[in-house]
Amino acid sequence: MGFVVSKAVGNAVVRGRTKRRLRAIAATRLSGIPAGLDIVVRAQPSAAQADFDELSDAFGRALEKVCRS
């Protein structure tokens, strides 16, 4: 799994915090990802303002969609 957090998300501190949050969320959901599946997560600018629970919910919904395909 890879993460892309562009400058559109915010300055270096905001991008780093967003990336750390996404990594922590992904770590809790690794068991639900099928083996051999490569995933790239691109953070939208709104991810910087989302709290951890909102980001986790959005990540979970997106992951379900990807794993169903």
C-alpha positions in Angstrom: 0.0 0.0 0.0 1.3 3.4 -0.9 0.2 6.9 0.0 0.3 10.1 -2.1 -0.2 13.4 -0.2 0.4 16.3 -2.5 1.1 19.9 -1.6 -2.6 20.7 -2.3 -3.3 19.0 1.0 -1.3 21.6 3.0 2.2 22.4 4.2 4.8 19.8 5.2 3.4 19.5 8.7 -0.1 18.9 7.6 0.9 16.5 4.8 3.0 14.5 7.3 0.1 14.3 9.9 -2.3 13.3 7.1 0.1 10.5 6.0 0.6 9.3 9.5 -3.1 9.1 10.1 -3.7 7.2 6.9 -0.9 4.7 7.7 -2.3 4.1 11.2 -5.8 3.5 9.7 -4.4 1.2 7.0 -2.5 -0.8 9.6 -5.7 -1.7 11.4 -7.3 -2.9 8.2 -4.5 -5.0 6.6 -6.1 -8.3 7.4 -9.1 -7.4 5.2 -7.0 -6.8 2.1 -6.7 -9.7 -0.3 -3.2 -11.0 -0.9 -1.5 -9.7 -4.0 -3.6 -6.5 -4.2 -1.6 -3.3 -4.6 -3.3 -0.1 -3.4 -2.4 3.5 -3.8 -4.2 6.0 -1.6 -4.3 9.6 -2.8 -5.3 12.0 -0.1 -7.7 14.8 -1.1 -7.2 18.3 0.3 -10.3 17.8 2.5 -8.4 15.0 4.3 -6.4 17.7 6.2 -9.5 19.0 7.9 -11.1 15.6 8.6 -10.7 14.2 12.1 -9.4 10.7 12.6 -12.9 9.1 12.8 -14.1 10.8 9.6 -10.9 9.8 7.8 -11.2 6.2 9.0 -14.8 5.9 7.9 -13.9 7.3 4.4 -10.9 5.0 4.1 -13.1 2.0 5.1 -15.7 2.8 2.5 -13.2 3.2 -0.2 -11.4 0.0 0.8 -14.6 -2.0 0.7 -15.3 -0.7 -2.8 -11.8 -1.6 -4.0 -11.9 -5.1 -2.5 -15.3 -5.9 -4.0 -14.0 -5.2 -7.5 
